[in-house]
Amino acid sequence: MEKLTLQQVEEIVHRLRMDQSERGIARDLGCARETVRRYSRLAHDQGFIESGAPAPSGSELEAASAPLFLPRRSNISTVEPYRSVVREMLGRKVEGTAIHRALRRSHGYGGSYGSVLRFIRQLEPRVPEAVVRMETPPGRQAQVDFGSVGKMWDPAHKLMRTAWCFVMTLCCSRHMFVRFVFDQRIPTWLDCHRLAFEAFVGVVEEVVVDNLKAAVIAASLSDPLLSEPYARFARHYGFLVHPCRPRTPEHKGKVESSVHYVKRNFVASEQFIDIDDANRKASLWVSEEAGLRVHGTTHERPMQVFLEVERGVLRPLPRTPYDLEEVVRATLHRDCHVQVLGAFYSAPWERIGKVLDVFVHHQIVTIFDGTLLLTTHERATRKGQRITRIEHYPPEKALYLTRTRSWCQGQASRIGPRAPTGPTPSSCTK
């Protein structure tokens, strides 16, 4: 039986006192006839509709109605006999699975874990957490995220591959940029940012990101550790990075909603020849459909707000784009070199055996151990080329390499006739 509000119960009793039929009451109030019948029986039993009896007060009706909603025997939880045991374990912060296990092992309980979980929720109902909706000034913030969109045809490799959609959403206007890619590696992550800023013709003051490894090495509200390429990219374009706290996707709810919107309203309704076709159609969809819809939260058209309010306050693009071309993880071998894209670059010998991060730019190569810059080289011009710094070898090896044949001959000339003829390598290194 449906549970009515106190005002509805008062109305039913009033109509019964006015001699309206149960069928008529059910029709007028939109209640089930069985519900009206049970309240009618209750009113007769309590004497509420006897001739000359005063109309019952709200507290009287509330007290009289309570027995109607006592749990039926069939609805009493199988965990009820163990209420005190469950309460005691909850007081010790024991988790639900452990409580279920303890009841089965020590008390002979034969019910399911689901029954225990429902009983715990009755004892400790969850209180919804209040949130504060943040309204963002124009040009202040963008939120970015990836979302899986299934498989797409890769024209470069001639096969179907798992694809992702990168979405950057401007928090004020809700205008967005969408790009489909085949990976979430650092070069792809940075390139998507570059394309988004170029599409917006400007840069926001700050970007809120998920704890993607391409962006954030360690997430902390007070001291987030960004990956070095992303930190450099942010400095180049002049924006701040704000990583989300772990397991709090609501902190970037605007882009979370945008990712779902892209997947439900664009990807689900379109067919693509390949990923390039998907990106062409996505660009048109953003400007001609998503940008012109009335947004459910702001009740404004994202493209219109962007053009009229937000675009003019974005920071200008840098004169040159960030030129990172590739990021490679490479092991430093015993010869004190890493192999990257067919060329060899030296790094300090103390890191032999470690996996280092190598950032390949258009003209230079930088090598990092985590966030520590180890060295910078000019980029090799051909495969097989070795780019070496002598100081990257151990001192005794570096000494051997610097004392070449010409060095030995020069030393002999300075010594004069007393210098031994035909110096041996061992004598040259003393």
C-alpha positions as MATLAB code, in Angstrom:
seq = 'MEKLTLQQVEEIVHRLRMDQSERGIARDLGCARETVRRYSRLAHDQGFIESGAPAPSGSELEAASAPLFLPRRSNISTVEPYRSVVREMLGRKVEGTAIHRALRRSHGYGGSYGSVLRFIRQLEPRVPEAVVRMETPPGRQAQVDFGSVGKMWDPAHKLMRTAWCFVMTLCCSRHMFVRFVFDQRIPTWLDCHRLAFEAFVGVVEEVVVDNLKAAVIAASLSDPLLSEPYARFARHYGFLVHPCRPRTPEHKGKVESSVHYVKRNFVASEQFIDIDDANRKASLWVSEEAGLRVHGTTHERPMQVFLEVERGVLRPLPRTPYDLEEVVRATLHRDCHVQVLGAFYSAPWERIGKVLDVFVHHQIVTIFDGTLLLTTHERATRKGQRITRIEHYPPEKALYLTRTRSWCQGQASRIGPRAPTGPTPSSCTK';
ca = [
       0.000    0.000    0.000;
       1.246    3.453   -0.893;
       2.158    5.733    1.995;
       0.332    9.071    1.895;
       1.324   12.422    3.289;
      -0.394   13.753    6.378;
      -2.230   16.285    4.214;
      -3.596   13.501    2.001;
      -4.777   11.509    5.025;
      -6.510   14.594    6.411;
      -8.259   15.069    3.046;
      -9.439   11.443    2.966;
     -10.872   11.668    6.491;
     -12.552   15.000    5.647;
     -14.230   13.487    2.585;
     -15.315   10.408    4.555;
     -16.884   12.717    7.141;
     -18.713   14.401    4.211;
     -20.113   10.959    3.195;
     -18.173   10.735   -0.115;
     -17.786    7.183   -1.358;
     -14.419    5.419   -1.294;
     -14.557    5.068   -5.075;
     -15.141    8.812   -5.452;
     -12.311    9.683   -3.066;
      -9.884    7.419   -4.948;
     -10.931    9.012   -8.249;
     -10.643   12.606   -7.044;
      -7.352   12.207   -5.164;
      -5.705    9.822   -7.611;
      -5.157    7.145   -4.946;
      -5.606    3.412   -5.175;
      -9.008    2.236   -3.919;
      -7.296   -0.265   -1.601;
      -5.354    2.600   -0.004;
      -8.543    4.622    0.568;
     -10.274    1.520    1.928;
      -7.561    0.892    4.537;
      -7.634    4.508    5.709;
     -11.451    4.372    5.799;
     -11.302    1.270    8.019;
      -8.787    3.011   10.249;
     -10.986    6.126   10.545;
     -14.030    4.033   11.491;
     -12.059    2.055   14.094;
     -10.780    5.302   15.670;
     -14.215    6.919   15.641;
     -13.028    9.812   13.457;
     -16.150    9.834   11.277;
     -18.841    9.200   13.868;
     -21.663   11.695   13.825;
     -20.924   14.599   16.111;
     -17.280   13.580   16.710;
     -14.749   16.421   16.360;
     -12.368   16.362   13.410;
      -9.088   14.640   14.416;
      -5.923   16.697   14.716;
      -2.875   16.109   12.591;
      -0.961   14.480   15.463;
      -3.892   12.119   16.123;
      -3.996   11.070   12.460;
      -0.218   10.586   12.386;
      -0.240    8.399   15.483;
      -3.241    6.383   14.270;
      -1.674    5.794   10.827;
       1.639    4.481   12.134;
       0.472    0.827   12.542;
      -0.402    0.680    8.860;
       3.296    0.795    8.021;
       4.805   -1.599   10.494;
       6.996   -4.029    8.525;
       5.284   -7.196    7.473;
       6.745  -10.422    8.719;
       7.983  -11.258    5.224;
       9.821   -7.906    5.035;
      11.777   -8.306    8.271;
      15.445   -8.738    7.466;
      17.037  -12.127    8.087;
      19.822  -10.179    9.817;
      17.425   -8.693   12.419;
      18.193  -11.373   15.069;
      21.857  -10.302   14.888;
      21.203   -6.558   15.159;
      23.298   -6.075   18.295;
      26.180   -8.062   16.811;
      26.137   -6.004   13.608;
      25.947   -2.731   15.539;
      28.923   -3.736   17.668;
      31.018   -4.595   14.602;
      30.008   -1.395   12.838;
      31.153    0.504   15.909;
      34.590   -1.068   15.380;
      34.551    0.043   11.711;
      34.309   -3.542   10.427;
      33.407   -3.650    6.728;
      30.299   -5.346    5.365;
      32.078   -8.337    3.824;
      33.825   -9.078    7.108;
      30.531   -8.741    9.029;
      28.854  -11.223    6.678;
      31.767  -13.637    7.055;
      31.686  -13.345   10.854;
      27.916  -13.941   10.993;
      28.231  -17.085    8.884;
      31.236  -18.431   10.774;
      30.321  -17.587   14.371;
      26.521  -17.235   14.437;
      25.277  -19.738   11.871;
      23.802  -17.094    9.589;
      22.767  -18.519    6.228;
      21.724  -15.394    4.323;
      23.479  -13.578    1.510;
      25.929  -10.710    1.653;
      23.307   -8.542   -0.087;
      20.942   -9.019    2.870;
      23.677   -7.946    5.277;
      24.510   -4.910    3.146;
      20.863   -3.786    3.007;
      20.562   -4.179    6.777;
      23.720   -2.104    7.319;
      22.306    0.646    5.113;
      19.171    0.690    7.260;
      21.288    1.084   10.384;
      23.608    3.668    8.841;
      21.752    5.451    6.037;
      24.004    7.508    3.822;
      23.628   11.252    4.128;
      23.978   12.965    0.724;
      26.980   15.272    0.652;
      26.265   18.891   -0.188;
      28.247   20.357   -3.066;
      28.997   23.867   -4.222;
      28.566   24.604   -7.923;
      31.439   26.764   -9.081;
      30.617   29.421  -11.658;
      33.730   30.341  -13.617;
      34.550   33.770  -15.080;
      35.211   33.931  -18.850;
      38.655   32.762  -19.889;
      39.539   31.476  -16.438;
      39.359   27.708  -16.705;
      39.077   24.710  -19.013;
      38.596   21.060  -18.040;
      40.021   18.168  -20.044;
      39.510   14.420  -20.103;
      39.629   11.293  -22.261;
      36.751    8.917  -22.917;
      36.768    5.520  -24.625;
      34.688    5.363  -27.819;
      35.271    1.810  -29.027;
      37.212    0.904  -32.157;
      37.910    2.978  -35.267;
      39.779    2.284  -38.479;
      43.397    3.400  -38.452;
      44.280    4.369  -42.066;
      48.004    4.496  -41.262;
      48.233    0.920  -39.971;
      45.262   -0.504  -41.933;
      43.481   -2.041  -38.943;
      40.789   -1.413  -36.328;
      42.126    0.056  -33.088;
      40.673    1.196  -29.780;
      40.029    4.933  -29.972;
      39.595    7.673  -27.385;
      38.007   11.087  -27.522;
      39.891   13.992  -25.991;
      37.518   16.737  -24.833;
      38.457   20.197  -23.596;
      35.523   22.226  -22.255;
      35.646   25.941  -21.498;
      33.990   26.242  -18.103;
      32.267   29.578  -18.680;
      30.703   29.149  -22.122;
      30.698   25.296  -22.168;
      32.099   25.500  -25.692;
      34.285   22.464  -26.341;
      36.962   20.931  -28.534;
      36.822   17.240  -29.499;
      39.634   15.133  -30.948;
      39.739   11.365  -31.553;
      43.068    9.611  -30.980;
      44.478    6.098  -30.642;
      46.503    6.529  -27.451;
      46.932    8.670  -24.340;
      50.691    9.093  -24.581;
      52.414   12.375  -23.747;
      52.919   13.579  -27.356;
      49.239   12.915  -28.114;
      48.138   14.623  -24.893;
      50.175   17.740  -25.663;
      49.158   17.825  -29.310;
      45.473   17.690  -28.344;
      46.011   20.689  -26.054;
      47.782   22.580  -28.832;
      44.983   21.885  -31.321;
      42.340   22.881  -28.761;
      43.994   26.227  -28.005;
      44.399   26.883  -31.732;
      40.706   26.088  -32.264;
      39.778   28.532  -29.482;
      42.348   31.052  -30.802;
      43.565   31.595  -27.268;
      44.618   30.060  -23.954;
      42.791   29.884  -20.624;
      44.382   30.807  -17.291;
      44.156   27.304  -15.833;
      43.386   23.736  -16.897;
      41.814   21.098  -14.641;
      42.983   17.597  -15.537;
      42.356   14.080  -14.382;
      45.284   12.183  -12.886;
      46.338   10.838  -16.262;
      49.966    9.648  -16.212;
      50.709   11.873  -19.234;
      49.820   14.874  -17.087;
      50.299   14.025  -13.414;
      52.949   11.806  -11.839;
      51.620   12.139   -8.275;
      48.312   13.755   -7.298;
      48.138   15.843   -4.163;
      45.907   18.784   -3.355;
      48.786   20.712   -1.807;
      51.700   19.685   -3.994;
      50.778   17.934   -7.271;
      53.750   16.548   -9.211;
      53.271   17.157  -12.926;
      55.008   15.183  -15.641;
      57.907   17.253  -16.927;
      56.693   17.555  -20.567;
      53.282   18.788  -19.440;
      54.798   21.234  -16.963;
      57.016   22.659  -19.716;
      54.093   22.787  -22.123;
      52.032   24.708  -19.554;
      54.818   27.214  -19.026;
      55.219   27.645  -22.782;
      51.519   28.408  -23.245;
      51.189   30.322  -19.979;
      48.520   28.422  -18.042;
      48.349   26.735  -14.642;
      47.538   23.044  -14.202;
      45.167   21.879  -11.451;
      45.029   18.078  -11.088;
      41.863   16.568   -9.630;
      42.086   14.981   -6.226;
      42.096   11.170   -6.614;
      38.642    9.579   -7.006;
      36.795   12.909   -7.268;
      35.528   13.131  -10.860;
      32.878   15.637   -9.736;
      35.676   18.197   -9.461;
      35.725   18.306  -13.249;
      32.048   17.675  -13.778;
      31.755   20.024  -16.735;
      34.072   17.979  -18.940;
      32.709   14.687  -17.553;
      29.284   15.773  -18.813;
      30.806   16.833  -22.134;
      32.501   13.455  -22.639;
      29.190   11.668  -22.004;
      27.432   14.077  -24.352;
      29.961   13.401  -27.126;
      29.598    9.644  -26.721;
      25.790    9.617  -26.505;
      24.875   12.308  -29.008;
      27.667   12.207  -31.568;
      29.504    8.890  -31.563;
      26.361    6.804  -30.991;
      24.501    8.401  -33.888;
      27.258    8.605  -36.515;
      29.211    6.219  -38.705;
      32.828    6.906  -39.598;
      35.022    5.699  -42.424;
      38.122    6.091  -40.270;
      39.474    8.261  -37.458;
      40.232   11.143  -39.828;
      36.599   11.145  -40.951;
      35.515   11.107  -37.283;
      37.634   14.186  -36.541;
      36.292   16.084  -39.563;
      32.701   15.327  -38.565;
      33.415   16.157  -34.913;
      34.652   19.619  -35.836;
      31.440   20.332  -37.771;
      29.266   18.808  -35.042;
      30.805   21.034  -32.352;
      30.230   24.225  -34.347;
      26.894   23.395  -36.005;
      25.058   21.288  -33.423;
      26.677   21.038  -29.969;
      27.651   24.702  -29.984;
      24.185   25.865  -31.002;
      22.126   23.776  -28.590;
      20.687   25.355  -25.446;
      22.884   23.998  -22.653;
      20.953   22.183  -19.922;
      22.751   23.958  -17.057;
      23.449   27.446  -18.372;
      20.331   27.638  -20.586;
      22.485   29.440  -23.156;
      24.069   28.466  -26.471;
      27.771   27.592  -25.892;
      28.991   28.928  -29.236;
      27.171   32.229  -28.791;
      28.562   32.757  -25.275;
      32.032   31.838  -26.495;
      31.967   34.303  -29.395;
      30.344   37.155  -27.483;
      31.889   36.788  -24.018;
      34.779   34.364  -23.689;
      36.917   34.436  -26.821;
      37.903   38.061  -26.346;
      39.396   37.479  -22.884;
      41.485   34.395  -23.693;
      45.237   34.806  -23.470;
      47.071   35.011  -26.828;
      48.721   31.959  -28.322;
      52.535   31.798  -28.095;
      54.483   32.855  -31.182;
      55.658   29.312  -31.803;
      53.938   26.055  -30.802;
      55.578   23.657  -28.398;
      57.710   21.381  -30.564;
      57.870   18.105  -28.596;
      57.760   15.341  -31.212;
      58.240   12.151  -29.236;
      58.667   10.798  -25.712;
      60.565    7.536  -25.313;
      61.355    5.464  -22.233;
      64.799    3.958  -22.757;
      67.249    1.982  -20.637;
      70.725    3.420  -20.112;
      73.064    0.649  -21.270;
      76.539   -0.222  -20.008;
      78.115    1.967  -22.676;
      76.371    4.956  -21.001;
      74.047    5.528  -23.971;
      70.328    5.216  -24.603;
      69.013    4.246  -28.011;
      66.248    6.508  -29.284;
      64.777    6.462  -32.811;
      67.870    4.727  -34.156;
      70.427    7.120  -32.641;
      72.464    6.933  -29.425;
      72.712    9.589  -26.705;
      74.897    9.521  -23.592;
      73.701   10.019  -20.008;
      75.515    9.930  -16.633;
      76.986    6.505  -15.841;
      75.409    6.468  -12.372;
      72.043    5.712  -14.053;
      73.220    2.574  -15.891;
      70.375    0.044  -15.937;
      67.683    2.625  -15.168;
      64.785    3.433  -17.490;
      64.989    7.118  -18.393;
      62.523    9.491  -20.090;
      63.832   10.906  -23.354;
      62.044   13.918  -24.875;
      62.724   14.367  -28.558;
      62.236   17.906  -29.866;
      62.771   19.224  -33.368;
      66.399   20.211  -32.734;
      67.310   18.909  -29.262;
      66.939   15.804  -27.104;
      66.536   16.043  -23.319;
      66.933   13.095  -20.934;
      65.205   12.954  -17.535;
      65.231   10.632  -14.568;
      61.723   11.267  -13.273;
      61.595   15.052  -12.947;
      65.396   15.497  -12.788;
      67.002   16.804  -15.989;
      70.143   14.746  -16.635;
      71.405   16.167  -19.919;
      70.562   17.917  -23.176;
      71.950   16.956  -26.608;
      71.618   18.244  -30.135;
      69.373   15.881  -32.040;
      71.136   13.324  -34.234;
      70.880   13.882  -37.974;
      71.092   10.236  -39.016;
      70.403    6.769  -37.654;
      73.340    5.118  -35.918;
      74.892    8.450  -34.927;
      76.352    8.591  -31.415;
      76.090   11.825  -29.450;
      78.443   11.599  -26.475;
      79.629   13.709  -23.586;
      82.881   12.511  -22.000;
      81.760   13.542  -18.520;
      78.992   10.935  -18.672;
      81.582    8.142  -18.290;
      83.154    7.119  -14.970;
      86.289    9.206  -14.252;
      88.713    6.374  -15.056;
      86.947    5.662  -18.380;
      86.768    9.343  -19.267;
      90.515    9.687  -18.559;
      91.294    6.818  -20.924;
      89.159    8.353  -23.677;
      90.738   11.815  -23.355;
      94.328   10.542  -23.460;
      94.391    9.721  -27.140;
      97.417    8.976  -29.323;
      97.776   12.649  -30.252;
      97.640   13.592  -26.555;
     100.454   11.135  -25.811;
     102.548   12.504  -28.693;
     102.060   16.037  -27.389;
     103.181   14.997  -23.925;
     106.266   13.343  -25.424;
     107.170   16.494  -27.322;
     106.977   18.548  -24.158;
     109.169   16.095  -22.238;
     111.856   16.110  -24.940;
     114.507   13.512  -25.918;
     114.233   11.733  -22.619;
     110.683   10.672  -23.417;
     110.417    6.919  -24.017;
     109.948    5.923  -27.621;
     106.782    4.065  -28.492;
     104.745    4.893  -25.379;
     102.414    2.185  -24.196;
      98.748    2.905  -23.437;
      99.370    2.165  -19.767;
     102.194    4.662  -19.531;
     100.066    7.303  -21.256;
      97.379    7.041  -18.640;
      99.686    7.424  -15.621;
];
